[in-house]
Amino acid sequence: MNSFIINNATVVTPYEVLNNTSVLVEHGIITHIAGQIDDKYAATIIDAGGDIVMPGIVDIHTDAMDAEIVPRTGADIPIAVAFRELERKMSGCGFTTVYHSMHLGYNMAELHSRSKYGRDEIFETVYKASKGRTLLNNKIHLRFELSGINAYEKCFELMDKGYISMLSVMDHTPGQGQISKEYFIKFYMKMEKKTEEEANEAYEQKIAMPVIAGEKLEALIRHAQKLHIPVASHDDDTVEKVNYAHSLGVNICEFPITMETALEAEKLGMHVVGGASNILRGGSLSGNLNMKDAVLAGAVDTLCSDYYPPAILHSVFKLHNEAGLPLHEAVNLATLNPAKAAGISNYTGSIEAGKDADLIIVKLIDEIPMVTHTIVKGHLVAQASNKINYNKDHTLNDNLSLTNEL
């Protein structure tokens, strides 16, 4: 589509919701937003029928890629196939930019039990696929586990290759962060079918593992900053941790454990990211911070999908319908704010003239949002609607078929 107009839409801008509004897109760029736009400016019209037009979702942390490659332990899907199928799924959920948060540094025995593919092969294949013909804007978010001593140099290598667009540093050692000792013991006994004594032994082994800290951690973060890669801390459970991360130049605080840590990060001007699945489900799996409360308190400004991609859109409308958050503010949590955190808001994340036409059309069915159109840089990449797209002479337009020619 070289040019098109979306008419009769409820348009969500960063500052307000505009009813009965039109959006003009020319050569993949939003050029005009107005009550009425003369159809002489575009060859193609999409009649939104009053449905909501909002920016495409920008997800800066989703674990979906690793889960798509290994949907079940030992069941490895070819990486290139997993990439294409995940794109198709996420386009249907309204995503236009996705930071695939792929792990590195976990215990090697755990990795070997999950996949036959080495991490080098996964990172390289996903990166190369993201640079080819795609439906979405795909980027890699490197989730580095600080207990991965042997993977430390690999982080530098991946960043130097240009594979990485975001870095988060994580420490999942039990007894701190999101995993309390009590939670670890109960989980280990249930999932691993171990006795309490065996679970306690496993806990002692875990907390004895060395982690990257001090000068080595600081060097890693400095290297990312040198390459203009945004860096996130992860599962901060104390104000001291937040302040330390901030002092190193970390500008994103992911999944703060308490309201106190979230508010501290917000006060310091960090982007504070919460999991949308937490909001959709009604709370944390681990009994930690309720993200709905944190959003309403102004402590969390960004949502990510974490482990369930559809959660973002549903959480946006849950915050609006059930908590009374103005729709444009709820939408910003999933679009403009994550784009700001990632440093890409100059060209995407909001419906404003001059930005890429990364847009979705959303129909509410029994108050549940359903994406009918996903548009990336002016290309229609997913459609689930019988809406008629027509030429300005009102003949049916057959040129709005799914395209991957980005």
LODREN-941439 format. One record per residue (C-alpha): residue number from 0; residue in one letter; z negated, x negated, y. Coordinates in steps of 0.02 Angstrom, whole numbers, plus 50000, padded with zeros to 5 digits. Layout:
N
resi=NUM&resn=a&z=Z&x=X&y=Y
...
//
This chain:
406
resi=0&resn=m&z=50000&x=50000&y=50000
resi=1&resn=n&z=50057&x=49914&y=50159
resi=2&resn=s&z=49981&x=50049&y=50268
resi=3&resn=f&z=49889&x=50211&y=50238
resi=4&resn=i&z=49771&x=50335&y=50320
resi=5&resn=i&z=49618&x=50413&y=50241
resi=6&resn=n&z=49600&x=50583&y=50325
resi=7&resn=n&z=49468&x=50719&y=50327
resi=8&resn=a&z=49329&x=50598&y=50280
resi=9&resn=t&z=49142&x=50580&y=50306
resi=10&resn=v&z=49144&x=50398&y=50361
resi=11&resn=v&z=48990&x=50288&y=50349
resi=12&resn=t&z=48988&x=50150&y=50480
resi=13&resn=p&z=48848&x=50024&y=50502
resi=14&resn=y&z=48771&x=50131&y=50639
resi=15&resn=e&z=48808&x=50314&y=50601
resi=16&resn=v&z=48896&x=50441&y=50492
resi=17&resn=l&z=49056&x=50515&y=50565
resi=18&resn=n&z=49116&x=50684&y=50504
resi=19&resn=n&z=49299&x=50739&y=50501
resi=20&resn=t&z=49355&x=50561&y=50532
resi=21&resn=s&z=49509&x=50459&y=50486
resi=22&resn=v&z=49528&x=50275&y=50443
resi=23&resn=l&z=49691&x=50180&y=50467
resi=24&resn=v&z=49726&x=50030&y=50356
resi=25&resn=e&z=49870&x=49912&y=50391
resi=26&resn=h&z=49915&x=49765&y=50280
resi=27&resn=g&z=49745&x=49767&y=50198
resi=28&resn=i&z=49645&x=49772&y=50361
resi=29&resn=i&z=49550&x=49916&y=50441
resi=30&resn=t&z=49634&x=49939&y=50610
resi=31&resn=h&z=49573&x=50105&y=50678
resi=32&resn=i&z=49434&x=50233&y=50652
resi=33&resn=a&z=49451&x=50399&y=50745
resi=34&resn=g&z=49435&x=50586&y=50731
resi=35&resn=q&z=49623&x=50603&y=50707
resi=36&resn=i&z=49756&x=50471&y=50679
resi=37&resn=d&z=49939&x=50516&y=50696
resi=38&resn=d&z=50024&x=50499&y=50527
resi=39&resn=k&z=50167&x=50406&y=50609
resi=40&resn=y&z=50061&x=50250&y=50593
resi=41&resn=a&z=50062&x=50251&y=50402
resi=42&resn=a&z=50179&x=50294&y=50261
resi=43&resn=t&z=50042&x=50358&y=50148
resi=44&resn=i&z=49899&x=50481&y=50170
resi=45&resn=i&z=49743&x=50502&y=50064
resi=46&resn=d&z=49656&x=50667&y=50097
resi=47&resn=a&z=49471&x=50635&y=50066
resi=48&resn=g&z=49434&x=50821&y=50069
resi=49&resn=g&z=49272&x=50792&y=50163
resi=50&resn=d&z=49206&x=50665&y=50038
resi=51&resn=i&z=49113&x=50509&y=50090
resi=52&resn=v&z=49208&x=50351&y=50135
resi=53&resn=m&z=49096&x=50198&y=50137
resi=54&resn=p&z=49116&x=50010&y=50120
resi=55&resn=g&z=49139&x=49943&y=49945
resi=56&resn=i&z=48979&x=49881&y=49865
resi=57&resn=v&z=48939&x=49696&y=49882
resi=58&resn=d&z=48830&x=49643&y=49735
resi=59&resn=i&z=48755&x=49470&y=49755
resi=60&resn=h&z=48657&x=49470&y=49591
resi=61&resn=t&z=48717&x=49552&y=49431
resi=62&resn=d&z=48682&x=49489&y=49256
resi=63&resn=a&z=48827&x=49593&y=49188
resi=64&resn=m&z=48946&x=49450&y=49148
resi=65&resn=d&z=48834&x=49363&y=49022
resi=66&resn=a&z=48794&x=49533&y=48946
resi=67&resn=e&z=48980&x=49576&y=48936
resi=68&resn=i&z=49018&x=49412&y=48847
resi=69&resn=v&z=48875&x=49438&y=48723
resi=70&resn=p&z=48840&x=49625&y=48711
resi=71&resn=r&z=48739&x=49594&y=48553
resi=72&resn=t&z=48664&x=49434&y=48483
resi=73&resn=g&z=48799&x=49345&y=48384
resi=74&resn=a&z=48937&x=49464&y=48443
resi=75&resn=d&z=49036&x=49354&y=48560
resi=76&resn=i&z=49180&x=49433&y=48657
resi=77&resn=p&z=49319&x=49317&y=48718
resi=78&resn=i&z=49268&x=49264&y=48893
resi=79&resn=a&z=49433&x=49308&y=48975
resi=80&resn=v&z=49430&x=49481&y=48896
resi=81&resn=a&z=49250&x=49507&y=48952
resi=82&resn=f&z=49298&x=49459&y=49130
resi=83&resn=r&z=49441&x=49585&y=49137
resi=84&resn=e&z=49343&x=49726&y=49057
resi=85&resn=l&z=49194&x=49699&y=49170
resi=86&resn=e&z=49306&x=49703&y=49323
resi=87&resn=r&z=49376&x=49870&y=49266
resi=88&resn=k&z=49203&x=49942&y=49239
resi=89&resn=m&z=49134&x=49880&y=49404
resi=90&resn=s&z=49284&x=49938&y=49504
resi=91&resn=g&z=49250&x=50113&y=49438
resi=92&resn=c&z=49070&x=50099&y=49500
resi=93&resn=g&z=49125&x=50059&y=49678
resi=94&resn=f&z=49106&x=49870&y=49682
resi=95&resn=t&z=49229&x=49771&y=49787
resi=96&resn=t&z=49139&x=49602&y=49792
resi=97&resn=v&z=49037&x=49539&y=49645
resi=98&resn=y&z=48931&x=49381&y=49629
resi=99&resn=h&z=48918&x=49357&y=49441
resi=100&resn=s&z=48744&x=49285&y=49418
resi=101&resn=m&z=48765&x=49169&y=49270
resi=102&resn=h&z=48619&x=49072&y=49199
resi=103&resn=l&z=48596&x=48887&y=49169
resi=104&resn=g&z=48445&x=48790&y=49111
resi=105&resn=y&z=48364&x=48908&y=48988
resi=106&resn=n&z=48293&x=48836&y=48827
resi=107&resn=m&z=48442&x=48779&y=48723
resi=108&resn=a&z=48379&x=48863&y=48565
resi=109&resn=e&z=48378&x=49029&y=48658
resi=110&resn=l&z=48554&x=48998&y=48719
resi=111&resn=h&z=48620&x=48954&y=48547
resi=112&resn=s&z=48549&x=49116&y=48478
resi=113&resn=r&z=48640&x=49216&y=48611
resi=114&resn=s&z=48817&x=49146&y=48612
resi=115&resn=k&z=48935&x=49026&y=48526
resi=116&resn=y&z=49009&x=48980&y=48696
resi=117&resn=g&z=48944&x=48831&y=48792
resi=118&resn=r&z=48895&x=48856&y=48972
resi=119&resn=d&z=49033&x=48739&y=49031
resi=120&resn=e&z=49164&x=48848&y=48948
resi=121&resn=i&z=49091&x=49007&y=49020
resi=122&resn=f&z=49079&x=48943&y=49198
resi=123&resn=e&z=49253&x=48866&y=49194
resi=124&resn=t&z=49337&x=49019&y=49118
resi=125&resn=v&z=49256&x=49141&y=49237
resi=126&resn=y&z=49294&x=49033&y=49388
resi=127&resn=k&z=49477&x=49011&y=49341
resi=128&resn=a&z=49495&x=49197&y=49306
resi=129&resn=s&z=49419&x=49237&y=49476
resi=130&resn=k&z=49553&x=49132&y=49560
resi=131&resn=g&z=49696&x=49223&y=49473
resi=132&resn=r&z=49757&x=49401&y=49491
resi=133&resn=t&z=49603&x=49510&y=49499
resi=134&resn=l&z=49546&x=49684&y=49543
resi=135&resn=l&z=49391&x=49629&y=49640
resi=136&resn=n&z=49328&x=49487&y=49747
resi=137&resn=n&z=49239&x=49385&y=49612
resi=138&resn=k&z=49117&x=49244&y=49645
resi=139&resn=i&z=48988&x=49149&y=49542
resi=140&resn=h&z=48802&x=49152&y=49577
resi=141&resn=l&z=48719&x=49009&y=49482
resi=142&resn=r&z=48547&x=49060&y=49417
resi=143&resn=f&z=48462&x=48895&y=49380
resi=144&resn=e&z=48305&x=48897&y=49275
resi=145&resn=l&z=48192&x=48757&y=49337
resi=146&resn=s&z=48129&x=48718&y=49163
resi=147&resn=g&z=48306&x=48663&y=49120
resi=148&resn=i&z=48276&x=48478&y=49148
resi=149&resn=n&z=48430&x=48429&y=49050
resi=150&resn=a&z=48543&x=48545&y=49151
resi=151&resn=y&z=48491&x=48477&y=49322
resi=152&resn=e&z=48642&x=48364&y=49346
resi=153&resn=k&z=48757&x=48503&y=49286
resi=154&resn=c&z=48707&x=48606&y=49439
resi=155&resn=f&z=48773&x=48470&y=49555
resi=156&resn=e&z=48932&x=48457&y=49453
resi=157&resn=l&z=48967&x=48644&y=49459
resi=158&resn=m&z=48936&x=48649&y=49646
resi=159&resn=d&z=49046&x=48498&y=49678
resi=160&resn=k&z=49188&x=48578&y=49579
resi=161&resn=g&z=49181&x=48726&y=49698
resi=162&resn=y&z=49133&x=48848&y=49561
resi=163&resn=i&z=48973&x=48909&y=49645
resi=164&resn=s&z=48960&x=49030&y=49791
resi=165&resn=m&z=48772&x=49060&y=49780
resi=166&resn=l&z=48624&x=48971&y=49700
resi=167&resn=s&z=48456&x=49041&y=49650
resi=168&resn=v&z=48313&x=48936&y=49583
resi=169&resn=m&z=48204&x=49023&y=49455
resi=170&resn=d&z=48045&x=48984&y=49360
resi=171&resn=h&z=48011&x=49107&y=49220
resi=172&resn=t&z=47862&x=49011&y=49154
resi=173&resn=p&z=47737&x=49146&y=49102
resi=174&resn=g&z=47574&x=49162&y=49194
resi=175&resn=q&z=47656&x=49167&y=49366
resi=176&resn=g&z=47805&x=49248&y=49449
resi=177&resn=q&z=47857&x=49412&y=49368
resi=178&resn=i&z=47780&x=49374&y=49197
resi=179&resn=s&z=47591&x=49383&y=49185
resi=180&resn=k&z=47503&x=49309&y=49035
resi=181&resn=e&z=47455&x=49483&y=48976
resi=182&resn=y&z=47634&x=49546&y=48990
resi=183&resn=f&z=47701&x=49394&y=48896
resi=184&resn=i&z=47577&x=49413&y=48753
resi=185&resn=k&z=47613&x=49599&y=48730
resi=186&resn=f&z=47801&x=49575&y=48744
resi=187&resn=y&z=47804&x=49428&y=48623
resi=188&resn=m&z=47700&x=49521&y=48494
resi=189&resn=k&z=47812&x=49674&y=48506
resi=190&resn=m&z=47983&x=49592&y=48513
resi=191&resn=e&z=47952&x=49440&y=48403
resi=192&resn=k&z=47838&x=49530&y=48280
resi=193&resn=k&z=47705&x=49394&y=48302
resi=194&resn=t&z=47517&x=49401&y=48289
resi=195&resn=e&z=47412&x=49386&y=48446
resi=196&resn=e&z=47364&x=49209&y=48394
resi=197&resn=e&z=47547&x=49160&y=48374
resi=198&resn=a&z=47588&x=49240&y=48542
resi=199&resn=n&z=47451&x=49140&y=48626
resi=200&resn=e&z=47518&x=48980&y=48547
resi=201&resn=a&z=47691&x=49021&y=48614
resi=202&resn=y&z=47617&x=49052&y=48785
resi=203&resn=e&z=47530&x=48882&y=48785
resi=204&resn=q&z=47693&x=48798&y=48735
resi=205&resn=k&z=47787&x=48886&y=48875
resi=206&resn=i&z=47666&x=48840&y=49013
resi=207&resn=a&z=47664&x=48659&y=48954
resi=208&resn=m&z=47851&x=48640&y=48983
resi=209&resn=p&z=47897&x=48529&y=49132
resi=210&resn=v&z=47990&x=48608&y=49277
resi=211&resn=i&z=48097&x=48534&y=49414
resi=212&resn=a&z=47997&x=48527&y=49575
resi=213&resn=g&z=47961&x=48417&y=49725
resi=214&resn=e&z=48095&x=48293&y=49775
resi=215&resn=k&z=48217&x=48345&y=49638
resi=216&resn=l&z=48209&x=48527&y=49689
resi=217&resn=e&z=48226&x=48482&y=49872
resi=218&resn=a&z=48378&x=48373&y=49833
resi=219&resn=l&z=48460&x=48517&y=49739
resi=220&resn=i&z=48436&x=48637&y=49884
resi=221&resn=r&z=48496&x=48509&y=50012
resi=222&resn=h&z=48654&x=48482&y=49911
resi=223&resn=a&z=48690&x=48669&y=49908
resi=224&resn=q&z=48663&x=48679&y=50095
resi=225&resn=k&z=48779&x=48532&y=50123
resi=226&resn=l&z=48914&x=48632&y=50033
resi=227&resn=h&z=48870&x=48791&y=50132
resi=228&resn=i&z=48808&x=48879&y=49976
resi=229&resn=p&z=48673&x=49010&y=50012
resi=230&resn=v&z=48512&x=48978&y=49914
resi=231&resn=a&z=48388&x=49106&y=49849
resi=232&resn=s&z=48211&x=49089&y=49786
resi=233&resn=h&z=48165&x=49203&y=49641
resi=234&resn=d&z=48012&x=49305&y=49592
resi=235&resn=d&z=47900&x=49238&y=49730
resi=236&resn=d&z=47722&x=49297&y=49696
resi=237&resn=t&z=47625&x=49211&y=49835
resi=238&resn=v&z=47646&x=49191&y=50023
resi=239&resn=e&z=47633&x=49003&y=49996
resi=240&resn=k&z=47787&x=49005&y=49884
resi=241&resn=v&z=47885&x=49103&y=50012
resi=242&resn=n&z=47838&x=48985&y=50151
resi=243&resn=y&z=47879&x=48833&y=50046
resi=244&resn=a&z=48051&x=48901&y=50001
resi=245&resn=h&z=48084&x=48943&y=50183
resi=246&resn=s&z=48032&x=48769&y=50237
resi=247&resn=l&z=48167&x=48699&y=50121
resi=248&resn=g&z=48299&x=48805&y=50206
resi=249&resn=v&z=48308&x=48943&y=50074
resi=250&resn=n&z=48372&x=49098&y=50163
resi=251&resn=i&z=48362&x=49230&y=50025
resi=252&resn=c&z=48207&x=49294&y=49936
resi=253&resn=e&z=48254&x=49382&y=49773
resi=254&resn=f&z=48139&x=49505&y=49684
resi=255&resn=p&z=47975&x=49470&y=49775
resi=256&resn=i&z=47830&x=49516&y=49661
resi=257&resn=t&z=47713&x=49593&y=49790
resi=258&resn=m&z=47728&x=49686&y=49954
resi=259&resn=e&z=47637&x=49542&y=50037
resi=260&resn=t&z=47768&x=49415&y=49985
resi=261&resn=a&z=47912&x=49531&y=50032
resi=262&resn=l&z=47839&x=49561&y=50205
resi=263&resn=e&z=47811&x=49375&y=50230
resi=264&resn=a&z=47993&x=49337&y=50187
resi=265&resn=e&z=48052&x=49475&y=50304
resi=266&resn=k&z=47941&x=49406&y=50443
resi=267&resn=l&z=48020&x=49234&y=50420
resi=268&resn=g&z=48194&x=49309&y=50440
resi=269&resn=m&z=48245&x=49288&y=50258
resi=270&resn=h&z=48359&x=49412&y=50172
resi=271&resn=v&z=48247&x=49503&y=50048
resi=272&resn=v&z=48333&x=49567&y=49891
resi=273&resn=g&z=48269&x=49700&y=49773
resi=274&resn=g&z=48338&x=49769&y=49611
resi=275&resn=a&z=48420&x=49940&y=49626
resi=276&resn=s&z=48375&x=49978&y=49446
resi=277&resn=n&z=48192&x=49973&y=49500
resi=278&resn=i&z=48229&x=50112&y=49626
resi=279&resn=l&z=48334&x=50217&y=49509
resi=280&resn=r&z=48205&x=50208&y=49368
resi=281&resn=g&z=48057&x=50234&y=49484
resi=282&resn=g&z=47973&x=50065&y=49470
resi=283&resn=s&z=47967&x=49890&y=49398
resi=284&resn=l&z=47983&x=49854&y=49213
resi=285&resn=s&z=47845&x=49725&y=49231
resi=286&resn=g&z=47728&x=49827&y=49340
resi=287&resn=n&z=47772&x=49728&y=49496
resi=288&resn=l&z=47829&x=49785&y=49668
resi=289&resn=n&z=47905&x=49958&y=49683
resi=290&resn=m&z=48068&x=49925&y=49776
resi=291&resn=k&z=48079&x=50100&y=49848
resi=292&resn=d&z=47912&x=50072&y=49935
resi=293&resn=a&z=47970&x=49901&y=49993
resi=294&resn=v&z=48132&x=49969&y=50067
resi=295&resn=l&z=48041&x=50107&y=50159
resi=296&resn=a&z=47915&x=49980&y=50225
resi=297&resn=g&z=48056&x=49874&y=50295
resi=298&resn=a&z=48014&x=49731&y=50178
resi=299&resn=v&z=48175&x=49735&y=50075
resi=300&resn=d&z=48344&x=49741&y=50162
resi=301&resn=t&z=48466&x=49713&y=50018
resi=302&resn=l&z=48495&x=49791&y=49848
resi=303&resn=c&z=48575&x=49709&y=49698
resi=304&resn=s&z=48615&x=49782&y=49528
resi=305&resn=d&z=48519&x=49654&y=49424
resi=306&resn=y&z=48542&x=49719&y=49245
resi=307&resn=y&z=48624&x=49890&y=49275
resi=308&resn=p&z=48775&x=49893&y=49392
resi=309&resn=p&z=48786&x=50083&y=49420
resi=310&resn=a&z=48608&x=50080&y=49491
resi=311&resn=i&z=48660&x=50024&y=49665
resi=312&resn=l&z=48760&x=50177&y=49716
resi=313&resn=h&z=48635&x=50297&y=49637
resi=314&resn=s&z=48490&x=50209&y=49723
resi=315&resn=v&z=48577&x=50221&y=49892
resi=316&resn=f&z=48589&x=50409&y=49878
resi=317&resn=k&z=48416&x=50425&y=49801
resi=318&resn=l&z=48343&x=50337&y=49953
resi=319&resn=h&z=48440&x=50454&y=50066
resi=320&resn=n&z=48411&x=50618&y=49974
resi=321&resn=e&z=48233&x=50594&y=49913
resi=322&resn=a&z=48156&x=50473&y=50038
resi=323&resn=g&z=48247&x=50529&y=50195
resi=324&resn=l&z=48324&x=50361&y=50236
resi=325&resn=p&z=48473&x=50388&y=50352
resi=326&resn=l&z=48632&x=50373&y=50250
resi=327&resn=h&z=48705&x=50231&y=50351
resi=328&resn=e&z=48545&x=50130&y=50331
resi=329&resn=a&z=48543&x=50163&y=50143
resi=330&resn=v&z=48726&x=50113&y=50129
resi=331&resn=n&z=48696&x=49952&y=50228
resi=332&resn=l&z=48573&x=49899&y=50092
resi=333&resn=a&z=48718&x=49888&y=49970
resi=334&resn=t&z=48859&x=49831&y=50082
resi=335&resn=l&z=48832&x=49750&y=50252
resi=336&resn=n&z=48663&x=49671&y=50218
resi=337&resn=p&z=48711&x=49582&y=50056
resi=338&resn=a&z=48871&x=49525&y=50143
resi=339&resn=k&z=48763&x=49450&y=50281
resi=340&resn=a&z=48651&x=49365&y=50153
resi=341&resn=a&z=48803&x=49289&y=50068
resi=342&resn=g&z=48883&x=49237&y=50232
resi=343&resn=i&z=49039&x=49346&y=50212
resi=344&resn=s&z=49002&x=49487&y=50334
resi=345&resn=n&z=49134&x=49425&y=50456
resi=346&resn=y&z=49268&x=49501&y=50345
resi=347&resn=t&z=49188&x=49629&y=50228
resi=348&resn=g&z=49036&x=49740&y=50202
resi=349&resn=s&z=49065&x=49874&y=50335
resi=350&resn=i&z=49193&x=49995&y=50401
resi=351&resn=e&z=49242&x=49913&y=50564
resi=352&resn=a&z=49409&x=49873&y=50642
resi=353&resn=g&z=49470&x=49699&y=50595
resi=354&resn=k&z=49381&x=49690&y=50427
resi=355&resn=d&z=49460&x=49693&y=50254
resi=356&resn=a&z=49493&x=49867&y=50188
resi=357&resn=d&z=49362&x=49856&y=50051
resi=358&resn=l&z=49323&x=50041&y=50037
resi=359&resn=i&z=49265&x=50174&y=49916
resi=360&resn=i&z=49276&x=50363&y=49918
resi=361&resn=v&z=49123&x=50451&y=49846
resi=362&resn=k&z=49110&x=50632&y=49791
resi=363&resn=l&z=48939&x=50710&y=49768
resi=364&resn=i&z=48928&x=50816&y=49610
resi=365&resn=d&z=48759&x=50903&y=49597
resi=366&resn=e&z=48696&x=50771&y=49720
resi=367&resn=i&z=48751&x=50631&y=49602
resi=368&resn=p&z=48876&x=50510&y=49683
resi=369&resn=m&z=49038&x=50482&y=49589
resi=370&resn=v&z=49168&x=50355&y=49646
resi=371&resn=t&z=49342&x=50431&y=49653
resi=372&resn=h&z=49435&x=50286&y=49736
resi=373&resn=t&z=49401&x=50100&y=49750
resi=374&resn=i&z=49509&x=50002&y=49872
resi=375&resn=v&z=49505&x=49812&y=49887
resi=376&resn=k&z=49597&x=49730&y=50032
resi=377&resn=g&z=49702&x=49886&y=50047
resi=378&resn=h&z=49746&x=49895&y=49862
resi=379&resn=l&z=49693&x=50045&y=49759
resi=380&resn=v&z=49612&x=49965&y=49606
resi=381&resn=a&z=49527&x=50117&y=49528
resi=382&resn=q&z=49550&x=50304&y=49543
resi=383&resn=a&z=49458&x=50445&y=49456
resi=384&resn=s&z=49516&x=50598&y=49550
resi=385&resn=n&z=49652&x=50729&y=49553
resi=386&resn=k&z=49663&x=50717&y=49742
resi=387&resn=i&z=49844&x=50718&y=49796
resi=388&resn=n&z=49902&x=50563&y=49887
resi=389&resn=y&z=50055&x=50608&y=49985
resi=390&resn=n&z=50185&x=50538&y=50104
resi=391&resn=k&z=50184&x=50595&y=50284
resi=392&resn=d&z=50323&x=50718&y=50241
resi=393&resn=h&z=50201&x=50788&y=50111
resi=394&resn=t&z=50303&x=50733&y=49961
resi=395&resn=l&z=50198&x=50663&y=49820
resi=396&resn=n&z=50171&x=50475&y=49832
resi=397&resn=d&z=50184&x=50387&y=49665
resi=398&resn=n&z=50149&x=50215&y=49738
resi=399&resn=l&z=49960&x=50226&y=49733
resi=400&resn=s&z=49945&x=50175&y=49553
resi=401&resn=l&z=49818&x=50048&y=49497
resi=402&resn=t&z=49866&x=49875&y=49556
resi=403&resn=n&z=49802&x=49700&y=49522
resi=404&resn=e&z=49918&x=49610&y=49641
resi=405&resn=l&z=49782&x=49546&y=49759
//
